[in-house]
Amino acid sequence: MESMPHPYESEWKTAIDAVILASKICRSVQTSIADDRMEKADHSPVTIADYASQAVICKTLRDVFPDDPIVAEEDAADLRTNENRESLLKTLREVQAAEIQADSEDVLHWIDLGNHQGTASRFWTLDPIDGTKGFLRKEQFAVSLALIVDGTIQVAALACPNLAAIDAWDNAKGVVFSAVRGQGAKLFPIDLPDVTPHAVRVSGTGKAPMARFCESVESGHSSHSDSARIAEKLGIREPPVRLDSQAKYGIVARGQADIYLRLPTRKNYAEKIWDHAGGVLVVEEAGGRVTDIDGQPLDFSQGATLAKNRGVVVTNGLLHDQVVSAVQSEFQPPE
């Protein structure tokens, strides 16, 4: 693996190691996912893989950067209950299978290292499995990790274990996108971490009717009907590419799609930073652009949410102003 120059070389390498380790655990859990599903209080699906992924990534970060707080999606509260004792033991077994010495208390502690609120000047943000529903369907999901310093994303590692490498490395299944601010975006296969990464660049599509959307498989996160209306406004006829998770950021970053919209589905909803940080830097370093639906930069200095932003607009950069204009003219905020 070639090195990134300072000042974030160690952070970049550590982030990549962490998401690769977590990705391998997630693959292991997928073989028996029907037995491992649980429900969080908000009824979103969560799996043993979410917990094991968060545990090993938080441990990896704490070992190398002991003073860095972590803002992550999960916490260990449900795993501490008697009714979920078996789930805790399954999580522990997955962590131990990754050749990490641990007991149950270690796993619970590592998961809860992710409970910071994002108020520090420097912190990591983690989604241990982004796109859990896609994971449960054995489709696309991502492991997303990013370092934020003074409100600016500086390092990102975005693992997409089910995304093909397309036209490289024999179309190897499973890739890692990575980026350091100012150093460009890179891509390499999860299972070939020692190869020379490929540079990643967005498409050169400059005319909206030639563009291609990507969007979530399900419309719970972003309205399909709103996206379709905006696509029509832009003259886009190609059907959208639908896939779960921040893999959509990867698709835009490497030019397979040109536009990704995350349109609010309810009033006053604030996006979570872990759902976007890793993908945002990858797209920006690949030459693309990311703002909210008002054309404002995403503000990662507000804690665990993008409290000052509405929705997200991701493009190859060339189309960005046209897309934001179309969104503003067509999008009606939810009641």
C-alpha positions as semicolon CSV with decimal commas, in nm:
position;residue;x (nm);y (nm);z (nm)
1;M;0,000;0,000;0,000
2;E;0,146;0,333;-0,099
3;S;0,169;0,598;0,169
4;M;-0,018;0,922;0,200
5;P;0,204;1,213;0,302
6;H;0,175;1,377;0,639
7;P;0,005;1,517;0,839
8;Y;-0,253;1,236;0,836
9;E;-0,061;0,933;0,711
10;S;-0,101;0,737;1,034
11;E;-0,472;0,819;1,058
12;W;-0,525;0,712;0,696
13;K;-0,350;0,379;0,741
14;T;-0,526;0,309;1,070
15;A;-0,867;0,391;0,924
16;I;-0,811;0,155;0,631
17;D;-0,695;-0,127;0,857
18;A;-0,999;-0,077;1,078
19;V;-1,262;-0,085;0,801
20;I;-1,100;-0,388;0,635
21;L;-1,108;-0,580;0,963
22;A;-1,471;-0,482;1,020
23;S;-1,566;-0,574;0,662
24;K;-1,435;-0,926;0,709
25;I;-1,642;-0,964;1,023
26;C;-1,950;-0,837;0,842
27;R;-1,899;-1,093;0,567
28;S;-1,877;-1,366;0,828
29;V;-2,203;-1,263;0,991
30;Q;-2,390;-1,249;0,661
31;T;-2,386;-1,627;0,636
32;S;-2,628;-1,652;0,929
33;I;-2,791;-1,312;0,930
34;A;-3,149;-1,442;0,966
35;D;-3,067;-1,562;1,317
36;D;-2,879;-1,252;1,422
37;R;-3,124;-0,974;1,352
38;M;-3,244;-0,755;1,638
39;E;-3,453;-0,439;1,652
40;K;-3,341;-0,112;1,807
41;A;-3,581;0,114;1,993
42;D;-3,644;0,313;1,673
43;H;-3,727;-0,017;1,494
44;S;-3,440;0,009;1,249
45;P;-3,270;-0,326;1,202
46;V;-2,945;-0,391;1,377
47;T;-2,731;-0,700;1,362
48;I;-2,446;-0,871;1,537
49;A;-2,230;-0,731;1,259
50;D;-2,312;-0,371;1,357
51;Y;-2,195;-0,433;1,710
52;A;-1,888;-0,639;1,623
53;S;-1,785;-0,391;1,351
54;Q;-1,815;-0,096;1,589
55;A;-1,628;-0,283;1,863
56;V;-1,324;-0,368;1,651
57;I;-1,304;-0,027;1,484
58;C;-1,331;0,161;1,814
59;K;-1,067;-0,068;1,966
60;T;-0,835;-0,012;1,668
61;L;-0,871;0,365;1,695
62;R;-0,827;0,368;2,073
63;D;-0,509;0,157;2,047
64;V;-0,345;0,406;1,808
65;F;-0,511;0,735;1,904
66;P;-0,610;0,696;2,271
67;D;-0,715;1,059;2,311
68;D;-0,945;1,075;2,007
69;P;-1,320;1,065;2,081
70;I;-1,549;0,865;1,852
71;V;-1,904;0,949;1,741
72;A;-2,065;0,625;1,625
73;E;-2,414;0,502;1,547
74;E;-2,450;0,216;1,794
75;D;-2,430;0,179;2,170
76;A;-2,421;-0,133;2,385
77;A;-2,735;-0,068;2,591
78;D;-2,944;-0,338;2,423
79;L;-2,661;-0,590;2,442
80;R;-2,641;-0,540;2,819
81;T;-2,994;-0,673;2,874
82;N;-3,058;-1,031;2,983
83;E;-3,283;-1,098;2,684
84;N;-2,998;-1,015;2,447
85;R;-2,732;-1,216;2,629
86;E;-2,706;-1,461;2,341
87;S;-2,656;-1,173;2,096
88;L;-2,371;-1,043;2,311
89;L;-2,208;-1,385;2,308
90;K;-2,245;-1,404;1,928
91;T;-2,088;-1,060;1,897
92;L;-1,802;-1,171;2,120
93;R;-1,746;-1,482;1,909
94;E;-1,722;-1,275;1,591
95;V;-1,468;-1,043;1,753
96;Q;-1,265;-1,338;1,878
97;A;-1,281;-1,502;1,534
98;A;-1,101;-1,193;1,404
99;E;-0,811;-1,294;1,630
100;I;-0,879;-1,024;1,887
101;Q;-0,850;-1,127;2,250
102;A;-1,160;-1,012;2,432
103;D;-1,430;-1,096;2,681
104;S;-1,787;-0,970;2,693
105;E;-1,700;-0,663;2,899
106;D;-1,427;-0,569;2,653
107;V;-1,675;-0,580;2,366
108;L;-1,933;-0,371;2,551
109;H;-1,666;-0,118;2,645
110;W;-1,532;-0,089;2,290
111;I;-1,881;-0,038;2,147
112;D;-1,952;0,238;2,399
113;L;-1,631;0,420;2,305
114;G;-1,850;0,549;2,023
115;N;-2,081;0,743;2,255
116;H;-1,913;1,084;2,219
117;Q;-2,137;1,373;2,109
118;G;-1,898;1,530;1,859
119;T;-1,816;1,836;2,069
120;A;-1,437;1,795;2,053
121;S;-1,216;1,981;1,805
122;R;-1,091;1,647;1,672
123;F;-1,295;1,327;1,660
124;W;-1,378;1,025;1,446
125;T;-1,725;0,943;1,321
126;L;-1,825;0,587;1,240
127;D;-2,113;0,399;1,085
128;P;-2,024;0,035;1,149
129;I;-2,279;-0,080;0,891
130;D;-2,435;0,188;0,676
131;G;-2,730;0,044;0,487
132;T;-2,828;-0,226;0,734
133;K;-3,135;-0,319;0,530
134;G;-2,914;-0,377;0,228
135;F;-2,688;-0,586;0,448
136;L;-2,983;-0,796;0,561
137;R;-3,082;-0,848;0,196
138;K;-2,720;-0,943;0,122
139;E;-2,693;-0,647;-0,114
140;Q;-2,494;-0,324;-0,079
141;F;-2,377;-0,185;0,253
142;A;-2,077;0,014;0,371
143;V;-1,846;0,056;0,667
144;S;-1,776;0,428;0,692
145;L;-1,511;0,598;0,903
146;A;-1,394;0,960;0,894
147;L;-1,175;1,194;1,095
148;I;-1,311;1,544;1,156
149;V;-1,082;1,823;1,274
150;D;-1,225;2,166;1,356
151;G;-1,541;2,084;1,162
152;T;-1,356;1,971;0,848
153;I;-1,336;1,611;0,726
154;Q;-0,967;1,529;0,687
155;V;-0,953;1,151;0,641
156;A;-1,205;0,897;0,512
157;A;-1,215;0,522;0,466
158;L;-1,528;0,380;0,305
159;A;-1,544;0,002;0,267
160;C;-1,810;-0,145;0,037
161;P;-1,776;-0,524;0,081
162;N;-2,027;-0,619;-0,191
163;L;-1,931;-0,359;-0,454
164;A;-1,734;-0,488;-0,754
165;A;-1,405;-0,331;-0,853
166;I;-1,530;-0,295;-1,218
167;D;-1,266;-0,338;-1,489
168;A;-0,984;-0,378;-1,239
169;W;-0,835;-0,660;-1,036
170;D;-1,056;-0,909;-1,225
171;N;-1,368;-0,732;-1,099
172;A;-1,282;-0,829;-0,742
173;K;-1,581;-0,814;-0,509
174;G;-1,542;-0,569;-0,225
175;V;-1,359;-0,236;-0,240
176;V;-1,227;0,034;-0,012
177;F;-1,247;0,400;-0,110
178;S;-1,014;0,624;0,086
179;A;-0,921;0,990;0,089
180;V;-0,708;1,245;0,269
181;R;-0,805;1,607;0,214
182;G;-0,597;1,758;-0,063
183;Q;-0,452;1,421;-0,168
184;G;-0,724;1,279;-0,394
185;A;-0,942;0,970;-0,362
186;K;-0,813;0,614;-0,395
187;L;-0,967;0,271;-0,450
188;F;-0,841;-0,082;-0,392
189;P;-0,993;-0,428;-0,328
190;I;-1,065;-0,528;0,031
191;D;-0,892;-0,861;-0,022
192;L;-0,584;-0,711;-0,191
193;P;-0,476;-0,436;0,049
194;D;-0,115;-0,441;-0,068
195;V;-0,183;-0,350;-0,432
196;T;-0,122;0,001;-0,561
197;P;-0,456;0,184;-0,527
198;H;-0,622;0,336;-0,831
199;A;-0,707;0,703;-0,838
200;V;-1,081;0,771;-0,839
201;R;-1,241;1,045;-1,048
202;V;-1,598;1,158;-1,101
203;S;-1,756;1,157;-1,447
204;G;-1,713;1,431;-1,701
205;T;-2,086;1,454;-1,770
206;G;-2,166;1,821;-1,817
207;K;-2,515;1,806;-1,966
208;A;-2,798;1,722;-1,731
209;P;-3,004;1,512;-1,976
210;M;-2,705;1,277;-2,009
211;A;-2,670;1,235;-1,633
212;R;-2,762;0,937;-1,419
213;F;-2,912;0,944;-1,071
214;C;-2,845;0,700;-0,793
215;E;-3,076;0,666;-0,496
216;S;-3,166;0,440;-0,207
217;V;-3,346;0,111;-0,271
218;E;-3,620;0,214;-0,028
219;S;-3,779;0,558;-0,015
220;G;-3,778;0,590;0,363
221;H;-3,450;0,784;0,361
222;S;-3,521;1,000;0,057
223;S;-3,834;1,044;-0,151
224;H;-3,825;0,858;-0,483
225;S;-4,112;1,068;-0,615
226;D;-3,932;1,394;-0,540
227;S;-3,616;1,263;-0,707
228;A;-3,815;1,155;-1,013
229;R;-3,971;1,500;-1,040
230;I;-3,630;1,666;-1,019
231;A;-3,488;1,424;-1,277
232;E;-3,772;1,516;-1,511
233;K;-3,702;1,885;-1,453
234;L;-3,340;1,823;-1,557
235;G;-3,445;1,624;-1,864
236;I;-3,294;1,300;-1,732
237;R;-3,447;0,990;-1,890
238;E;-3,214;0,715;-1,768
239;P;-3,361;0,507;-1,482
240;P;-3,191;0,561;-1,146
241;V;-2,928;0,327;-1,009
242;R;-3,069;0,204;-0,678
243;L;-2,846;0,076;-0,402
244;D;-2,821;0,108;-0,027
245;S;-2,567;0,289;0,188
246;Q;-2,279;0,527;0,126
247;A;-2,187;0,298;-0,162
248;K;-2,382;0,564;-0,354
249;Y;-2,107;0,813;-0,277
250;G;-1,859;0,560;-0,416
251;I;-2,066;0,516;-0,731
252;V;-2,062;0,893;-0,792
253;A;-1,693;0,921;-0,701
254;R;-1,589;0,669;-0,966
255;G;-1,823;0,801;-1,234
256;Q;-2,089;0,530;-1,252
257;A;-2,353;0,787;-1,159
258;D;-2,351;1,164;-1,163
259;I;-2,608;1,268;-0,902
260;Y;-2,719;1,145;-0,560
261;L;-2,992;1,327;-0,369
262;R;-3,088;1,280;-0,007
263;L;-3,411;1,478;0,019
264;P;-3,571;1,524;0,362
265;T;-3,871;1,298;0,417
266;R;-3,998;1,485;0,721
267;K;-3,981;1,838;0,854
268;N;-3,690;1,931;1,083
269;Y;-3,505;1,603;1,019
270;A;-3,131;1,641;1,074
271;E;-2,897;1,402;0,895
272;K;-2,651;1,207;1,109
273;I;-2,286;1,285;1,042
274;W;-2,184;0,918;1,028
275;D;-2,424;0,865;0,735
276;H;-2,226;1,105;0,518
277;A;-1,879;1,203;0,639
278;G;-1,681;0,919;0,482
279;G;-1,858;0,944;0,148
280;V;-1,845;1,324;0,134
281;L;-1,466;1,343;0,144
282;V;-1,429;1,060;-0,110
283;V;-1,653;1,242;-0,359
284;E;-1,490;1,579;-0,300
285;E;-1,141;1,438;-0,342
286;A;-1,256;1,260;-0,659
287;G;-1,348;1,601;-0,803
288;G;-1,715;1,610;-0,713
289;R;-1,916;1,847;-0,498
290;V;-2,143;1,799;-0,197
291;T;-2,379;2,056;-0,041
292;D;-2,720;2,063;0,119
293;I;-3,032;2,127;-0,090
294;D;-2,987;2,500;-0,037
295;G;-2,639;2,488;-0,189
296;Q;-2,467;2,536;0,147
297;P;-2,161;2,330;0,253
298;L;-2,234;2,051;0,500
299;D;-2,145;2,171;0,850
300;F;-1,976;1,896;1,052
301;S;-1,912;2,123;1,351
302;Q;-2,259;2,081;1,503
303;G;-2,210;1,756;1,692
304;A;-2,366;1,428;1,583
305;T;-2,604;1,580;1,328
306;L;-2,592;1,815;1,032
307;A;-2,820;2,045;1,229
308;K;-2,765;2,349;1,008
309;N;-2,830;2,170;0,679
310;R;-3,135;2,041;0,493
311;G;-3,080;1,727;0,292
312;V;-2,776;1,646;0,078
313;V;-2,692;1,700;-0,290
314;V;-2,400;1,502;-0,433
315;T;-2,282;1,553;-0,792
316;N;-1,981;1,527;-1,019
317;G;-1,936;1,903;-0,970
318;L;-2,008;2,002;-1,329
319;L;-2,382;1,954;-1,277
320;H;-2,405;2,084;-0,924
321;D;-2,550;2,429;-0,975
322;Q;-2,810;2,294;-1,221
323;V;-2,912;2,020;-0,979
324;V;-2,941;2,253;-0,678
325;S;-3,149;2,493;-0,886
326;A;-3,381;2,211;-0,992
327;V;-3,412;2,086;-0,635
328;Q;-3,499;2,431;-0,507
329;S;-3,762;2,483;-0,777
330;E;-3,926;2,143;-0,741
331;F;-3,871;2,017;-0,389
332;Q;-4,147;2,080;-0,139
333;P;-4,028;2,027;0,220
334;P;-4,235;1,766;0,408
335;E;-4,488;1,880;0,663
